């Protein structure tokens, strides 16, 4: 009986250890500097990890989600959700983008329709 209880406890610990370790897609907030046909040139917000790669990043607008790319203009602040890969060039490049969202100056998401 002790073996069964120990085995059940061990299995529960293994399953619980896996919970909460889901990999989340990296993202950063940035200001749009320039708009091209298939990409936007952005400057990451101060403190973003992506600034370690470059102060300007060319981001593809061919997103892989069903969420549409918002209307942007120079100066718009956005959140870029991507796969974590940044091509080390200048400007740096992000080609696999999952979504782009509008954010306010504080970096908070703006709901659709606002």
C-alpha positions, 0 to 999 in steps of 0.5 A: 500500500505504501508503494502505491501511495508513494507512486501516486504522490510521485506522479502528482509531483511530476505533473505539478512540476510541469504546470506553470512552465509553459513557454510564453512568447516574448514581446516588447513595446516599441515606437514606430519610426517608419512604415514600409509595405511589409514591415515597420521600423521600430525603436524598443521602449527604454529597458526592453531586452531587445535594446541589447540587439539594436536600438532600431528593429525592422519588424515584419507585418506578416503576422501569424495570428488571426488578429489583424495588424492595427493601423499605424503611423509614425509615432504609434506605440505598439507591442510586438509578440514574436518567436524570440529570434532577432537577426543581428543586422542593423537595423536588427530584424524580426521575421516571425511575428505572432501579433502586433497590438496597439499600446498607450504611452505607458505600455498598456494594451489598448483594447480593439475598438478604442 
